[in-house]
Amino acid sequence: MKLSRRLKQLVLASAIVSTTTIGSTQTALADSPSPASETKATSSSNQPYDGSWESLQKMPVPAWFDDGKIGIFIHWGPYSVIGYRKGGGGYAEHTPKLLYADPKNYHPMMMERWGKKPPEFGYKDIIPEFKAENWDPEKWAQLFGDVGAKYVVLTAEHHDGWANWDSDLTPWNAVDMGPKRDLVGDLGAAVRKHGMKYAPSYHRERHAGFFANDLYNVHSEPRTDIAEEIRRVPEAASLYGPFSMDKAFTDDYVARWKEIQDKYKPDFLWIDDIPVFTRDGNRVLDGKFKPEIKYFYDACRDMITDFMNDGAARGEELYLNNKGGNRNWPEGVGCLEKDNLKLKVIGPKWESCTTFGSSFGYLAAEETPGHRTRKSVERIIHEMVEVISRNGNFLINIGPRGDGSIPEWQVERLEAMGDWLKINGDAIYGSRYWNENEQLNEQLSFTTNGKNLYAIKRAKPTLTFNIDATVGWPDDAVSSVRLLGSDAPVSWKMTPRGLTITPPKDLGSSEHAWTFEIVTSTKQFPSGAMETSSEKALQRTKKVDLEGNE
């Protein structure tokens, strides 16, 4: 394997990091100033965040995020070349570790495809096939803008240790290897040219266990085949390791994000959930830490503080996510988020990163027409409507192939979603929740914008229906009702059963869901409708399998 100049320069440093012991880590932590003390020492008086969680809990939701509603998530990296998951379902972006964790099911695939398997041939050897040779960032950005996205989140680094940006900190990056292009930088320039916000996502917090024996422990050891690969090719240590969340790991973790922040000025800090915060003797929100995780937790807080203050200094409104059923950060720091999250209630500002199928990364099996994991266009649109009606944002994910092309079935769903938004966007962009988020007996969801109430019917509206929550409204509460996408008049009247609407026979151009715009005499954004507790809001939502199993 041909080595880059950066890889050669970092071999010695990588070997030192990978052999750090627990005892020496604890000594280093005891002798080192906390990240918080370093940040506070250099903070200027005009920065709005002082380095405490209490300060960060006061961050506002940016208007661009609250109004924009629709984002595109992109999982793309060397794992996209593999495009495989046992059984044809689940998170294919986790396959790099499964090559080692589940040899019985993955080595036969490798032998069939490459004629080799670990330790002779491993994940590091697949990277040269990640070439992005058919990638056009301008075409991606044009597509995202056309379908109505307002922000784009590209994986800068997933759990596999590969960097999609032009990094000076790791040789395992997209400029020195594979595509030989700055994927993060090129896409950022394109999407911003089209007026969208940009967020390179960062998933390295789970890297220390990804190729290790223990996934979510503070300290582990490399799997046997990984250790042998490193013995044969020492340069691989800086891709697969380190295998401990020691001080060196934390300092490198912060440095990599700081490099992204300085080079690309993200609008959003997207971090995946951090399982070690509630495992291996840690419960960070209860103040229970191992020393290494206390250092890491403090470093995360300071990293967020620096990110938010940097944006404030530039006059930019920035934001971040608070991922997981066990949230990373205290209540109120960033928007609530889980994979394919669907709250049953109106919650504090939240986001659902939603898949078109079962995988975030490219999964070849899902290209088969009628594959069991594919979501229909109707289901996607209904999920989008339900998320937004409950104060959420809809971050829909695509998984491009290794060559940079987007699977056609995903493009079809994006375009159908965009067609729906072109007709019904008044009920989505800039909207807020109502005092009721749905009416089950009529399959209605609701949003508001000023004096306009939007009743979105998820079933084809062929019969007269009533809006139950308008019972008791005065006769002059409504001045007009129209069906978006149709020029046909809508018959309506106030009755003892509330607003009664008779849809026209001509339902117009909308499909899958139909929006009735109801102009009222008063502002419809309610007070007191939100469940302000994240803990309560997350009740009855689907548990996420961190390993991405179906």
Secondary structure as GFF3:
##gff-version 3
##sequence-region A 1 550
A	DSSP	alpha_helix	5	18	.	.	.	ID=ss1
A	DSSP	alpha_helix	22	31	.	.	.	ID=ss2
A	DSSP	alpha_helix	35	42	.	.	.	ID=ss3
A	DSSP	alpha_helix	53	56	.	.	.	ID=ss4
A	DSSP	alpha_helix	63	68	.	.	.	ID=ss5
A	DSSP	beta_strand	70	74	.	.	.	ID=ss6
A	DSSP	alpha_helix	79	82	.	.	.	ID=ss7
A	DSSP	three_ten_helix	86	88	.	.	.	ID=ss8
A	DSSP	three_ten_helix	92	94	.	.	.	ID=ss9
A	DSSP	alpha_helix	95	101	.	.	.	ID=ss10
A	DSSP	alpha_helix	103	114	.	.	.	ID=ss11
A	DSSP	alpha_helix	123	126	.	.	.	ID=ss12
A	DSSP	three_ten_helix	127	129	.	.	.	ID=ss13
A	DSSP	alpha_helix	137	146	.	.	.	ID=ss14
A	DSSP	beta_strand	151	157	.	.	.	ID=ss15
A	DSSP	alpha_helix	183	193	.	.	.	ID=ss16
A	DSSP	beta_strand	197	202	.	.	.	ID=ss17
A	DSSP	three_ten_helix	204	209	.	.	.	ID=ss18
A	DSSP	alpha_helix	224	232	.	.	.	ID=ss19
A	DSSP	three_ten_helix	234	236	.	.	.	ID=ss20
A	DSSP	alpha_helix	237	240	.	.	.	ID=ss21
A	DSSP	alpha_helix	247	264	.	.	.	ID=ss22
A	DSSP	beta_strand	268	269	.	.	.	ID=ss23
A	DSSP	three_ten_helix	275	278	.	.	.	ID=ss24
A	DSSP	three_ten_helix	284	286	.	.	.	ID=ss25
A	DSSP	alpha_helix	291	313	.	.	.	ID=ss26
A	DSSP	beta_strand	319	323	.	.	.	ID=ss27
A	DSSP	beta_strand	335	339	.	.	.	ID=ss28
A	DSSP	beta_strand	350	354	.	.	.	ID=ss29
A	DSSP	three_ten_helix	364	367	.	.	.	ID=ss30
A	DSSP	alpha_helix	377	389	.	.	.	ID=ss31
A	DSSP	beta_strand	392	398	.	.	.	ID=ss32
A	DSSP	alpha_helix	408	424	.	.	.	ID=ss33
A	DSSP	three_ten_helix	425	427	.	.	.	ID=ss34
A	DSSP	beta_strand	438	439	.	.	.	ID=ss35
A	DSSP	three_ten_helix	440	442	.	.	.	ID=ss36
A	DSSP	beta_strand	444	449	.	.	.	ID=ss37
A	DSSP	beta_strand	452	457	.	.	.	ID=ss38
A	DSSP	beta_strand	465	467	.	.	.	ID=ss39
A	DSSP	three_ten_helix	468	470	.	.	.	ID=ss40
A	DSSP	beta_strand	478	483	.	.	.	ID=ss41
A	DSSP	beta_strand	491	495	.	.	.	ID=ss42
A	DSSP	beta_strand	498	502	.	.	.	ID=ss43
A	DSSP	beta_strand	514	520	.	.	.	ID=ss44
A	DSSP	alpha_helix	534	537	.	.	.	ID=ss45
###
